[in-house]
């Protein structure tokens, strides 16, 4: 910002290495997303991979906070973590829906939050009007966390062929829609949002 005027023009900003332990833990969810397709009809297999993905999500945030205690700047993990989360959820949902011959509309219903967040973020980056007025912060909120939990419950219900799958999917979509509204509201009023730090405390779930 204005501090640039007093800096050495030859000085280069410090960049966090990409392949850190927290980022590798985050990236591990991508091969897990692909592994789902090997046995999408096996509930134990799929739920086991989902448990590992959840564990990696907890660990990457824990390691990052230990590496940078009290950090108030947005790290690579702040955008990498929610990106890998979205890809994992979409892969799991699509694999299960295709293998079980479910109506494909159930995928965007359960993943509505991910789809809307992605569209809003793209609009904010590409449309001049949004680029000036929106300041996205990749910070977690309780509604986002609740949506993630409900997504996993819905996926579990579909896997185990439990009743109430459509109701769970609709509830997940509704909660996800509210979570995105909070996300956009925080982008419109960044001064009221807490400064992002990293994944865990700084990821969009």
C-alpha positions in Angstrom: 0.0 0.0 0.0 1.4 3.4 0.9 4.3 1.7 2.7 5.8 0.9 -0.7 7.1 4.4 -1.1 9.6 3.9 1.8 10.8 0.4 0.7 13.9 -0.5 -1.2 12.7 -0.9 -4.8 15.1 -3.8 -5.2 13.7 -5.7 -2.2 11.4 -8.6 -3.1 8.5 -9.6 -0.9 8.9 -12.7 1.2 6.9 -15.6 -0.3 5.8 -18.6 1.7 7.1 -21.9 0.2 4.3 -23.8 -1.5 5.3 -27.3 -0.5 5.1 -26.9 3.3 3.9 -29.7 5.6 0.4 -28.0 6.1 0.0 -27.5 2.3 1.0 -31.1 1.6 -1.5 -32.3 4.2 -4.1 -30.2 2.3 -3.1 -31.5 -1.1 -3.4 -35.1 0.1 -7.2 -34.6 -0.2 -6.8 -34.5 -4.0 -5.6 -38.1 -4.4 -8.2 -39.1 -1.8 -10.9 -37.6 -4.0 -9.7 -39.7 -6.9 -9.5 -42.9 -4.7 -13.3 -42.6 -4.0 -14.0 -43.6 -7.6 -12.3 -47.0 -7.1 -15.0 -48.3 -4.8 -17.8 -45.8 -4.5 -20.4 -48.4 -3.6 -18.4 -49.6 -0.5 -19.7 -47.6 2.5 -16.8 -48.6 4.8 -14.2 -47.7 2.1 -15.8 -44.3 1.3 -16.4 -43.4 4.9 -12.8 -44.4 5.7 -11.4 -42.0 3.1 -13.8 -39.3 4.3 -12.5 -39.8 7.8 -8.9 -39.5 6.6 -9.8 -36.3 4.6 -11.4 -34.9 7.8 -8.2 -35.8 9.8 -6.0 -34.1 7.2 -8.2 -31.0 7.4 -7.7 -30.8 11.2 -4.0 -31.5 11.0 -3.1 -29.0 8.4 -4.7 -26.2 10.4 -3.1 -27.4 13.6 0.4 -27.6 12.1 0.0 -24.2 10.4 -1.0 -22.5 13.7 2.0 -24.0 15.4 4.3 -22.8 12.6 2.9 -19.3 12.6 1.3 -18.5 16.0 -0.7 -15.3 16.0 -0.3 -14.8 12.3 -2.6 -12.2 10.8 -1.8 -12.4 7.1 -3.4 -14.7 4.6 -1.3 -17.6 3.7 -1.3 -20.0 0.7 -3.4 -22.4 2.9 -6.1 -19.8 3.2 -7.2 -20.4 -0.4 -5.7 -23.8 -1.0 -7.5 -25.5 1.9 -11.1 -24.5 0.8 -10.2 -25.3 -2.9 -9.2 -28.8 -2.0 -12.2 -29.2 0.3 -14.5 -28.2 -2.6 -12.9 -30.6 -5.0 -13.0 -33.5 -2.5 -16.7 -32.9 -1.7 -17.7 -32.7 -5.4 -15.7 -35.8 -6.3 -17.3 -37.8 -3.5 -20.8 -36.7 -4.3 -20.4 -37.3 -8.1 -18.9 -40.7 -7.6 -21.7 -41.8 -5.3 -24.5 -40.4 -7.5 -23.1 -41.9 -10.7 -22.4 -45.3 -9.2 -25.8 -45.5 -7.5 -27.7 -44.1 -10.5 -29.1 -41.3 -8.4 -30.6 -38.2 -10.0 -27.6 -35.9 -10.7 -29.4 -32.9 -9.4 -28.6 -34.1 -5.9 -25.0 -33.2 -6.5 -25.4 -29.4 -7.0 -28.0 -29.5 -4.2 -25.6 -30.8 -1.6 -22.7 -28.9 -3.0 -24.7 -25.7 -3.5 -22.4 -23.7 -1.2 -19.2 -24.8 -3.1 -20.8 -23.9 -6.4 -22.1 -20.5 -5.3 -18.9 -19.5 -3.5 -16.9 -20.4 -6.7 -19.2 -18.3 -8.9 -19.1 -15.4 -6.6 -15.3 -15.5 -6.2 -14.9 -15.7 -10.0 -17.3 -12.7 -10.4 -15.4 -10.7 -7.8 -12.1 -11.3 -9.7 -13.4 -10.7 -13.2 -16.1 -8.0 -12.9 -14.8 -4.5 -12.3 -17.8 -3.5 -10.2 -17.4 -6.4 -7.8 -13.6 -6.2 -7.8 -13.9 -2.7 -6.3 -16.6 -3.4 -3.8 -15.9 -7.0 -2.6 -12.9 -7.9 -0.4 -13.1 -11.6 0.2 -11.6 -13.1 3.3 -11.1 -16.8 3.5 -12.2 -17.0 7.1 -14.3 -19.8 8.5 -17.7 -19.1 10.0 -19.9 -21.4 12.1 -22.5 -21.7 9.4 -19.8 -22.9 7.0 -18.6 -25.5 9.5 -22.2 -26.6 10.1 -22.8 -27.0 6.3 -19.7 -29.2 6.0 -20.9 -31.4 8.8 -24.3 -31.7 7.3 -22.8 -32.5 3.9 -21.0 -35.4 5.4 -24.1 -36.6 7.2 -26.0 -36.4 3.9 -23.3 -38.4 2.1 -23.4 -41.0 4.8 -27.1 -41.3 4.6 -26.9 -41.8 0.8 -24.1 -44.4 1.2 -26.0 -46.4 3.8 -29.3 -45.9 1.9 -31.0 -44.3 5.0 -34.3 -42.6 4.8 -34.6 -38.8 4.6 -31.8 -38.3 2.0 -33.7 -35.7 0.0 -34.7 -33.8 3.2 -31.0 -33.8 4.3 -29.9 -32.6 0.8 -32.4 -29.7 0.9 -31.4 -28.7 4.4 -27.7 -28.8 3.4 -28.5 -26.6 0.4 -30.5 -24.1 2.5 -27.7 -23.9 5.2 -25.1 -23.6 2.4 -27.1 -20.7 0.9 -27.1 -18.9 4.2 -23.4 -19.5 4.7 -22.7 -18.0 1.2 -24.8 -15.0 2.1 -22.7 -14.5 5.3 -19.5 -14.9 3.1 -20.7 -12.2 0.7 -21.7 -9.9 3.6 -18.3 -10.3 5.1 -16.8 -9.4 1.7 -18.9 -6.3 1.5 -17.9 -5.2 5.0 -14.4 -6.5 5.5 -13.8 -4.1 8.4 -16.1 -6.2 10.5 -14.5 -9.5 9.7 -11.5 -10.9 11.6 -8.2 -10.8 9.7 -7.5 -14.1 8.1 -4.7 -16.2 9.3 -4.5 -19.6 7.6 -6.4 -22.8 7.1 -8.6 -24.0 10.0 -9.2 -20.5 11.2 -8.9 -19.1 7.7 -10.5 -21.5 5.3 -14.0 -21.3 3.8 -15.9 -24.4 4.7 
